Amino acid sequence: MLVNHERRLLTKAAQAMDGLISIKRERDRAWPGDHSRLSSLESLGDLVWIGERAGPHLGGTFATWRITDAGLSRLEGLSA
């Protein structure tokens, strides 16, 4: 069963045109709480890690994942 934040993150990735979900690293170089949640979804096979990339602004680093077919199926099963 998905917890609300897992459903929220998978839904956000599923609704994205390219199936990607990204989060920005904080100014103090820490990741927000969703980073560990996204990593957890990755370990379940719902997301696949794409990598980190520098953003368009100085100091902006983004971590990116893509939703998998398993993640889409899991999400669709909750909606049925």
C-alpha positions as CSV (number, residue, x, y, z in Angstrom):
1,M,0.0,0.0,0.0
2,L,1.3,3.4,-0.9
3,V,1.6,6.2,1.7
4,N,0.2,9.6,0.7
5,H,3.6,11.1,-0.1
6,E,4.5,8.1,-2.3
7,R,1.2,8.4,-4.2
8,R,1.8,12.1,-4.6
9,L,5.3,11.6,-6.0
10,L,4.3,8.9,-8.4
11,T,1.3,10.9,-9.6
12,K,3.6,13.9,-10.2
13,A,6.0,11.8,-12.2
14,A,3.1,10.0,-14.1
15,Q,1.5,13.4,-15.1
16,A,4.8,14.8,-16.4
17,M,5.0,14.7,-20.2
18,D,8.4,12.9,-20.0
19,G,7.7,10.9,-16.9
20,L,10.4,12.7,-15.0
21,I,10.4,14.1,-11.4
22,S,13.2,16.3,-10.1
23,I,14.0,17.9,-6.8
24,K,16.4,20.7,-6.0
25,R,19.1,20.5,-3.4
26,E,18.8,23.1,-0.6
27,R,21.3,26.0,-0.3
28,D,23.0,24.2,2.6
29,R,23.6,21.3,0.2
30,A,21.1,19.1,2.0
31,W,18.4,17.3,0.1
32,P,14.7,17.9,1.0
33,G,12.7,15.0,2.5
34,D,11.4,13.9,-0.8
35,H,14.9,12.8,-1.9
36,S,14.8,9.8,0.5
37,R,11.2,9.1,-0.5
38,L,12.1,9.1,-4.2
39,S,15.1,6.9,-3.4
40,S,12.8,4.5,-1.6
41,L,10.4,4.3,-4.6
42,E,13.5,3.7,-6.7
43,S,14.5,0.7,-4.6
44,L,10.9,-0.7,-5.0
45,G,11.3,-0.4,-8.8
46,D,8.7,2.3,-9.2
47,L,11.3,4.9,-10.3
48,V,14.6,4.7,-12.1
49,W,17.5,7.1,-11.2
50,I,18.5,9.4,-14.0
51,G,21.1,11.4,-12.2
52,E,22.1,14.8,-10.8
53,R,22.5,17.9,-13.0
54,A,23.3,21.5,-12.5
55,G,20.4,23.8,-12.9
56,P,20.2,27.1,-14.8
57,H,21.1,29.1,-11.7
58,L,24.4,29.1,-9.8
59,G,24.2,26.7,-6.9
60,G,21.2,24.8,-8.2
61,T,21.6,21.0,-8.3
62,F,18.7,18.8,-9.3
63,A,18.2,15.0,-8.7
64,T,16.0,13.4,-11.3
65,W,14.1,10.1,-11.6
66,R,11.8,8.6,-14.2
67,I,8.7,6.6,-13.5
68,T,8.8,3.0,-14.6
69,D,6.1,0.8,-16.1
70,A,5.9,-0.9,-12.6
71,G,5.4,2.4,-11.0
72,L,2.6,3.3,-13.5
73,S,1.0,-0.1,-12.9
74,R,1.1,0.3,-9.1
75,L,-0.4,3.8,-9.4
76,E,-3.1,2.6,-11.8
77,G,-4.0,-0.2,-9.4
78,L,-4.7,2.3,-6.7
79,S,-7.1,4.2,-8.9
80,A,-9.1,1.2,-9.9
